[in-house]
């Protein structure tokens, strides 16, 4: 079996993708009893890593953030706060760009106009918790319950506190700090092992989608699907490369380094599920300092969603308005933009975030929630591209902040030839 190790990872994934579609088209729904368990097992394996990886990585990262010379006055907590403000600032800027692209595409192409008679699948309305409940829910009353339930934001909050305490205590907790660091390394090693299963998981996941819905059911909505993908491609191939170039970074080096994370996101449809891979490519491939990457990327997996939270609700709101013959006013567009930019922060950590984001946007703009049912059957097809865009945006923001704060290590493909100067951690 040694020859399998010589096949490029991307090629193995591509072959598995084609094989999954072929099996689904040949056997149809009869293949689901085989395909579903394969895909589900892979998803479970990825999700198994999330809670311990997030906790140990963030705790170790925040503890390290205050250890650089020249930052001792602010300490770990102060440095984490400053970098957090930088990171969230880039989250907001890139989200504003993404929603503007979504609105521009929707306004130009007017998806849904002239379309009628689509089947309304039963899609129960999502319960949207008030923002204050989301904020208060971040603070766990029982951290062990948060681990069991997979409440990532609560785990992030607790890990930040633990890391800040470790950094503040310094030598008094040196042994515990080393143990936390070692635990984070163990989780990275487990992640590398699980990543090798991606082609098998892809086979089951894509096969299940095609076997469940077939290709014929998608025909009336192909133009709408194409616009969602177009918006995401503009972000991936135009906006992000421009931002990277403006920061003096190599675009090819960035995309080559994150390709594994993009693949995983595309097929798993989960930013949280992809987080172990996202952290790995950020530290191993892009050479972002682990102390920052381990802090910013879990935050981004919950709060930074250019695909689900900006492009998708913007285009979908226009599609639904056209389908129900509702004329959108300038006020509608402003509300859609604000709801898309701010909504991802207010609904962070809520399951089914794309549907939640669209629900928030439709509710804010006064558009019919029945429109959610129009898109239920194709959500998986949309979610693949949305999630790949989400994960890319998280890595872009982490990379830009790393560049601005001198947190890119020597030898990074982002910096080009060795002659390129790397700014030290002291700035």
Protein Blocks (a to p, Z undefined) as FASTA:
>chain_A
ZZmmmpcfklmmmmmmmmmmmmmmmnmmmlmmmmmmmmmmmmmmmmmmmmmmmmmmmmmm
mmmmmmpghilmnommlmmmmmmmmmmmmmmmmmmmmmmmmmmmmmmnogoihpahiacd
dddddddddfklmmmmmpcfblklmmmnopaklmmmmmmmmmmmmmmnmmmmmmmmmmmm
mmmmmmmmmmmmmmmmmmmmmmmmmmmmmmmnommlmmmmmmmmmmmmmmmmmmmmmmmm
mmmmmnopafklmmmmmmmmmmmmmmnopaklmmmmmmmmmmmmnopafklmmmmmmmmm
mmgcfklmmmmmmmmmmmmmmmnopacdfklmmmmmmmmmmmmmmmgoiahklmmmmmmm
mmmnopafklmmmmmmmmmmmmmmmmmmmmmmmmmmmmmmmmmnopacehiaklopaklc
cddfkZZ
